[in-house]
Amino acid sequence: MTSWHILLVALSTAAAFTTTPSTPGHYDRPRTESLFMASSTSEDTKTTSDSVPKQLFEGYGKPIVLIGSSSDDGDELFRLASSLSSSLVNGNEKVIDRTKQQLERSHAAVLLNGDDDDISTQHMQGIALSPMVSDPDDGLFVVDSSIVGELIRQNTLALTSGVIVIDFNHPLIKDVHNSSDRAELRAALADLAKQLYREGLLSIYVNVQSDTMTDEAMRAKRTLESSVYIPSSDYELCIRNEGVQISSSPNDDDNDNSSTWHDIEWELQRLVARALLPSPIVGGTGPNSADLLMGPNTFFLSLSFPNIQMAKPYVEEMCVDVDSMEYRVDLLDCATQYRNTKSTSLEEQDDTNSTSNQMNKDPRFDILYQQQRLRHMCRPHAKRAPALPFATASIIDDALPIVYTVRTANQAGTWPDDADSIKQMFNLLELGLRSGVEILDVESAWDALLTDRLLTLAEKRYTSLILGSHHVVGSEVTPDEAVNLFRQCRINNRAHGAKVVLSIEDDSNNKDQMAYDASIKASKLDTPEIPQIGLVLGEHGSYSRVINPRFTPVTHECLPAKAAPGQLTAAEIMAARLLLGQIPTEKYAILGHNIAYSVSPQMQGGAFAAVKLPHLYTRADLETVQEFVDGPIWNDDNFGGCSVTIPHKQNIVAHVDILTDAAKKIGSVNTVVVKKDKFGTRQSELTFLLIRVLIGENTDWKGIYNPLKRRLGDITINSTALILGGGGTARAAAFAATKLGLEKIYYNRTPSKAQELANEFGGDVAKSLSSDQDETESLGSLLSKNSGMVAVVISTLPAAAEFQLPEWLLQSDMLPVVFDVNYATTATWMNRAAEEGCDVVRGSEMLWEQGVGQFELWTGRSAPYGVMKRIVLDNC
């Protein structure tokens, strides 16, 4: 399918930036009204942290904006916009066609009469929107921001209706021969970019720097970069030659030193996914939390290469053992060039006598680009990567998290620590935020105002986790001082994790445990509790890396050198923990009857193996719960928990100590979590009284909630879930629909079962699925009464049930998402819904989503999402 370049049409030519045939080359400056008429913003108003609402892009539903300058031959911005637009609707061609038709019918858009065949790419499927319009009558003009704002208010433009492109090297501009006219057009584009950014649209700077760029193009880029591109965007994507290497494929081995176009498209999706995450909460749990990402038995690998490409031969082996990569900016050659460049004036950099090679050197670009390269090299091997929800439907499961670090010389690094260099360091940390980094290491000892500015920016506009850190080099501190350093690394309760690294002269008197002991003491002094990382430098501190429970920095046996003395590999640390009994081999099972079909043993066993945990997961196929409770697994000291399936989800309730709110409301337990600790009086020198608490949880509802939340986004008023069935899974569906903010209508062949759900969770009961609004208690009449629409259909009916989805639901302008909890077979009605363009969720997705929830409850760490997903798909 070819791309649709939609051109926004000016609703009023007086509001546009125009030239007409009668006055060639004459341009009228555009108005700079607010995007939203009710809240006018002066053009000179600067966006400050105080004026930006917290969690700026949470619940975001507006279009995404790409700004920058494409190369002469690559058309990178339009191609990326088209690819991103397609991916935002999961590549659903029917949705793209329907959206295009709606834009065609509106008074605000016309189709570009260009020929997309000039661009040979496989990813031109979506909708790219351009404010640069060439009209036969009105000539060439730039659409005013007030018009874009009106289209957004009318919901003509939204997150999934196309991506706006502001390309300062647009072909239409290049065709303008008069240089002053070109400058005027670019000035109008700059005004538009600034205004859209001020009004809260998510803007991404596409930084194209190909080897074919001329000196003139590079100078123009630098000028626009400082005045428009960087100030008017939050995130940044770097492209070198990928845009002109159109034939490159994701597996092209001839491109060892650069990414492929497929990698660039993926990186843009990752940036958008990061931007749309919920803001991390200090001490919080769940998605995008330090609690999981820095969970027990997690590791990050410290890289020390001056050029990240040097890591390529080792990446596959390294990814097997670690959960994140540390990107040490201070050790990069380009970081040294960045320091030197910042001490040189722009005039000196732009000296016309400079060679093209010198002109194209941009260390700032290189710092960002090399981080992208690291991600792209890790992608094929990122088995331990957590889930990264992307927009409407999909999950990015191959983005290995990166810890972005600029370590100063005072803190065991190489970055100079004079006042000017520290300011540069904070600029580099902001660059880390712009790259969408998962974890930003912020040294806690530096200027309070610079630190506050950085963290305020992070809190207002980004979703990166902040790791407050401090390294003591060359001297010992007292235990009390070590505790205070952990408290300092909380950075006034704004850091999501704290890392303290100490120095000791020898390991006598258990000094190698000082950092660990201090972390325990510090954790009891402040709330909320956050992950604490306590280490000791040097060979004397190796043991500190074994006993540090969370997010330990490691090296790898395949690397030519360690990043720091005393570092161990993840394999060495895990082996030591096993020998010391820090990681017992826990026993898990799935409890049910007639469950030979269950994929859970493969899924959970594969997940444990992927993260190198020694746990066991088996089937417990038993007729009664009592048999299991009396059996060896439940009564083993190393019982870690269990999954529970039919017919035992209700009967297990009597055997747990605590029920979560979800389990109480749903009335069943599908997960038992064991919490245990050593309490009481010491019975001997070697034995403590082991206390365990059994917690009954239900993750079935999360298996329904998570896929629907991604697809539905923000729920509109009167959006309704049609829930089919009346059993235990229907209760989980009702609970999930309530959490999503959906109205509920139940339908079951036994109306009394449906009525029980309505009484418990609220909602109405349909006696038929007819569209007839005059028929009493039909689905159509109930929807009409509440001015509602079916946003999602959730079927919990048995696979053998001969259900047919009413055809009238498939003819709606707003097709529902359809969800079938069965994963063993695919119902005919689901296939029919998919043919009509409905977004379908199959039971296999529910299976791995609830399984991910179980794994994270049991282990306290992020799950290897891709591993669990692929095992389910391979076995269903």
C-alpha positions, -999 to +999 in steps of 0.1 A: +000+000+000+014+034-009+018+062+016-007+089+019+009+123+022-020+144+035-017+181+031-035+202+057-056+228+039-059+263+053-094+270+064-087+307+058-060+319+034-057+350+055-044+328+083-019+312+061+016+320+049+011+324+012+024+334-022+002+337-052+009+336-089+001+373-092+027+382-066+055+357-071+080+355-043+060+377-019+051+362+014+028+374+042+040+365+077+016+341+094-003+348+126+010+332+157-022+325+175-025+298+201-032+263+190-061+264+214-080+297+210-090+298+246-054+299+259-034+323+238+004+321+241+027+349+231+054+340+206+080+352+230+068+331+258+093+304+268+083+270+280+096+266+316+094+237+340+070+257+362+045+263+334+044+227+321+020+203+338+035+172+354+035+140+333+031+161+301+026+132+277+007+108+300-026+099+283-014+117+252-038+116+222-026+144+199-006+140+167+032+135+170+054+160+152+087+152+135+110+182+128+143+185+110+159+185+076+159+154+054+189+147+032+185+157-005+181+120-015+166+103+016+133+120+024+138+106+058+112+126+077+083+117+055+093+081+054+096+079+091+063+097+096+045+072+073+062+042+091+053+055+125+018+063+116+013+027+104+029+012+135+006+033+157-023+013+144-004-019+144-002-019+106-039-023+102-045-013+065-082-011+069-078+014+097-053+034+077-077+034+047-106+044+068-086+073+084-075+084+050-110+085+037-122+105+068-094+130+061-104+132+024-140+139+034-131+166+059-127+202+050-093+203+065-073+180+043-065+171+007-044+145-008-010+153-022-010+147-059+026+134-058+040+101-068+052+081-039+068+055-063+099+078-064+108+065-030+116+028-030+109+017+005+089-011+021+075+010+049+054+037+033+021+025+046+009+052+070-002+088+068+023+116+068+009+151+073+026+182+059+019+219+067+037+229+035+010+233+008+013+241-029-020+252-042-027+260-079-046+292-069-029+303-037+006+292-045+030+279-018+021+285+019+026+271+054-005+262+074-010+283+105-008+266+139-043+278+148-057+257+120-038+226+133-053+234+168-088+235+154-083+201+137-071+186+169-101+201+189-124+186+163-106+152+168-098+152+130-062+150+140-052+126+168-024+103+177-035+076+152-047+098+124-012+107+110+022+122+119+029+159+113+062+165+094+080+199+095+108+193+070+130+223+065+144+206+034+110+198+019+111+193-019+088+223-023+113+245-006+141+233-026+122+242-058+120+278-047+149+295-065+149+328-046+170+324-014+151+351+005+118+333-004+133+301+009+143+318+041+108+332+046+093+298+042+117+283+067+109+311+091+072+302+088+080+266+095+101+276+125+072+296+139+049+266+135+073+242+151+078+265+181+040+270+185+031+234+183+058+226+209+045+253+232+010+239+230+022+205+242+025+184+211+051+156+213+079+168+190+109+147+180+139+162+162+151+139+134+188+147+133+200+137+098+237+140+092+247+120+061+281+118+047+268+136+016+259+168+034+275+199+020+292+225+042+264+249+035+238+223+046+258+216+077+260+253+086+222+257+080+216+227+101+236+240+130+218+274+129+184+257+129+195+232+155+202+259+181+173+281+173+145+256+164+152+219+164+165+215+199+144+242+217+112+230+200+115+192+207+118+168+236+133+138+220+160+133+193+166+106+167+199+104+148+203+092+112+236+090+094+234+072+060+205+049+067+181+071+047+200+066+015+208+029+021+173+020+011+182-016+001+195-024+036+176-051+055+175-057+092+200-086+087+224-069+063+258-080+075+275-055+052+265-026+075+285-035+105+294+001+113+259+016+110+223+009+116+198-001+090+166+018+081+147-008+099+167+000+131+159+037+126+121+030+124+124+008+155+143+035+174+115+061+166+089+037+179+110+032+211+112+069+216+075+074+213+069+044+236+092+059+262+075+093+259+040+079+264+049+058+295+034+069+328+059+090+348+079+069+373+070+073+409+096+074+436+091+042+456+065+030+432+059-004+417+046-018+384+054-006+349+084+018+345+094+014+381+128+011+396+114-016+419+112-040+389+139-027+366+164-027+395+149-057+411+166-086+430+193-105+410+194-079+382+227-068+366+240-040+344+272-043+323+297-015+325+311-008+291+345+010+288+350+013+250+361+046+235+339+038+205+308+017+211+313-001+178+342-019+194+317-038+216+300-055+186+321-087+188+310-092+224+274-081+224+258-115+219+276-131+248+272-101+271+234-099+266+229-135+280+238-125+315+227-089+320+195-069+322+209-035+312+239-019+296+258+011+311+267+037+285+297+054+299+297+087+280+328+101+298+349+072+283+339+079+247+363+096+223+335+118+210+328+130+246+364+144+246+357+161+212+324+175+227+343+191+255+368+206+231+341+217+206+322+236+234+353+257+240+354+267+203+331+294+189+306+287+162+324+312+140+356+291+143+336+259+137+320+274+106+352+287+091+347+285+054+382+272+050+373+241+070+373+208+051+341+189+046+354+162+069+360+187+097+326+204+091+307+171+094+322+162+127+295+167+154+304+150+187+270+157+201+254+138+172+280+110+178+271+106+215+235+101+206+242+080+176+265+056+194+239+050+220+215+041+193+241+017+178+244+000+212+207-006+213+206-019+178+235-043+184+218-056+215+183-061+199+187-096+185+201-109+218+180-089+243+162-119+258+160-104+293+144-071+281+112-060+299+080-051+281+078-016+266+042-008+257+040+010+223+009+031+216-022+011+207-015-025+204+021-037+203+049-043+228+085-036+221+102-066+238+138-062+225+149-029+240+175-037+265+175-008+291+205+015+291+220+033+321+234+066+309+264+077+329+288+107+328+312+098+356+334+126+368+371+123+378+362+130+414+338+100+413+361+073+397+354+085+361+372+107+336+350+138+331+368+169+345+352+183+376+360+220+372+329+244+372+327+247+334+330+210+328+303+203+354+279+225+335+288+206+304+282+174+322+246+185+330+241+194+294+251+158+285+227+145+311+199+164+294+211+148+262+205+115+279+169+125+286+164+135+250+176+100+239+148+084+259+172+066+282+157+042+307+180+051+337+199+084+341+228+082+366+230+116+384+259+122+408+245+137+439+274+158+450+273+187+425+256+221+421+222+220+437+207+245+412+219+225+382+207+193+398+173+208+405+170+221+369+178+187+355+154+168+378+126+193+372+130+188+335+130+150+339+099+151+361+079+174+338+087+160+304+104+126+306+099+091+319+135+082+327+144+067+361+169+087+381+197+068+399+213+091+424+250+081+429+281+088+449+316+073+447+342+077+475+376+073+459+409+069+478+397+073+513+375+055+539+344+068+555+328+058+587+297+036+588+275+067+598+290+087+569+281+058+545+245+059+557+244+096+551+257+091+516+228+068+508+204+095+521+222+121+500+217+099+469+180+101+473+184+137+461+157+151+483+134+121+475+136+127+438+158+098+428+142+064+421+173+045+432+204+052+452+239+039+445+269+043+468+304+030+461+329+031+489+367+026+492+384+005+519+421+000+527+416-037+535+388-062+542+393-066+579+365-063+603+339-070+576+346-037+560+337-051+526+301-053+540+301-016+550+281-005+519+256-032+522+251-026+560+247+011+553+221+006+527+200-015+551+202+012+578+195+040+554+165+022+540+149+024+575+154+061+579+135+075+549+103+068+530+093+057+505+118+028+502+138+028+470+163+003+455+197+007+472+229-004+455+259-006+479+294-016+466+331-013+476+358-004+450+388-026+442+397-062+448+389-059+485+354-051+475+346-081+454+324-097+481+303-065+482+291-073+447+280-108+458+259-096+487+245-065+469+210-078+461+199-054+433+212-040+401+248-049+405+273-036+380+293-064+363+319-071+337+319-101+313+344-129+308+344-122+270+356-086+274+392-076+270+392-055+302+371-046+333+355-012+337+366-011+373+390-031+395+372-058+416+343-062+392+329-097+388+309-113+361+272-119+365+279-157+362+305-155+390+281-135+413+252-159+407+274-189+414+286-174+446+250-165+457+240-201+450+268-215+471+261-191+499+224-199+499+214-164+490+193-178+461+176-211+471+161-233+444+125-224+448+096-247+438+066-235+418+037-253+401+005-249+383-024-264+403-054-276+384-070-308+370-068-322+335-041-296+327-018-315+304-026-288+278-011-260+300+018-240+286+026-224+319+054-249+328+072-241+296+065-203+299+076-199+335+104-224+333+117-206+302+115-173+320+135-186+350+161-200+327+164-167+308+173-147+339+195-175+353+173-183+383+175-219+395+138-223+402+117-253+392+081-251+379+060-283+375+024-294+370+002-304+399-027-322+382-049-330+411-086-335+417-088-315+449-070-285+464-065-305+497-043-330+479-020-302+469-020-285+504-011-318+520+015-326+494+053-321+492+054-289+471+031-268+493+049-279+524+085-275+511+106-248+528+115-236+493+079-234+481+078-201+462+042-200+450+019-214+424-004-207+395-040-219+400-064-228+372-097-246+368-113-261+388-094-248+419-094-210+417-122-207+443-113-236+466-077-224+471-090-192+488-094-209+521-058-219+523-041-185+519-034-160+546-041-128+528-063-119+498-055-089+476-083-065+468-085-079+432-088-115+445-115-105+469-135-086+444-132-112+416-137-140+441-110-163+430-072-168+431-050-177+402-017-169+419-002-178+453+027-157+463+049-168+493+066-141+514+090-154+539+116-142+563+136-152+594+119-141+625+116-151+662+142-164+686+174-180+673+170-217+681+207-225+675+237-209+659+225-222+625+188-221+626+161-194+626+124-198+628+111-195+592+079-176+589+060-176+556+029-157+546+007-170+517-008-143+496-037-150+472-036-128+441-055-127+408-036-117+377-063-129+352-077-094+352-043-080+343-042-104+314-073-087+301-066-052+313-031-047+298-039-056+262-070-035+262-054-005+279-028-004+251-055-006+224-081+016+239-059+044+252-080+071+269-115+059+274-143+083+261-175+087+280-201+059+275-176+036+259-189+002+267-176-033+272-198-061+260-189-091+283-200-125+271-203-154+297-210-156+334-182-176+350-151-167+370-132-153+340-162-131+332-158-117+367-121-109+360-133-093+327-158-071+346-131-061+371-107-052+343-135-032+324-142-013+356-105-005+360-105+007+324-134+031+331-157+013+307-195+009+310-205-027+311-232-047+294-234-085+301-248-112+279-252-149+288-275-177+279-283-180+316-295-144+323-293-149+361-256-154+358-253-122+339-274-104+365-251-115+393-222-098+375-243-066+370-252-067+407-215-071+417-197-049+392-224-026+379-238-024+344-268-037+325-279-072+312-288-076+276-314-103+268-305-102+231-277-088+209-302-073+185-296-037+173-334-030+175-337+000+198-374-007+204-368-043+216-368-043+254-334-049+270-317-056+236-281-045+232-292-018+208-318-004+232-293-004+261-267+014+241-293+039+228-305+046+264-270+056+275-258+071+242-231+045+243-210+026+219-194-009+221-156-002+224-147-038+232-162-073+232-148-097+257-158-133+253-153-157+282-175-183+265-162-219+262-143-226+229-171-251+220-198-224+222-213-216+188-213-178+191-216-154+163-209-117+167-238-096+154-230-082+120-242-048+128-214-043+153-189-049+125-205-022+103-199+006+129-178+036+121-159+028+153-151-009+152-148-026+186-117-044+199-126-080+202-111-103+229-115-140+233-099-155+264-096-190+249-061-197+236-063-233+224-084-225+194-094-195+174-132-189+171-147-184+137-163-151+149-129-138+158-116-144+123-147-127+109-140-097+131-104-095+120-114-096+083-136-065+089-107-046+104-113-051+141-083-052+164-084-087+179-069-100+211-065-137+214-064-157+245-027-164+241-019-128+248-039-130+280-020-161+290+015-145+287+003-112+302-010-128+333+021-150+334+043-120+333+024-106+363+029-139+382+067-140+374+072-104+386+052-111+418+073-142+426+107-128+417+104-090+424+122-083+391+111-074+356+101-104+334+118-114+302+086-105+282+097-116+248+108-150+260+075-157+276+055-144+247+074-165+221+071-197+242+033-192+244+030-186+207+052-216+199+031-239+220-004-226+212 
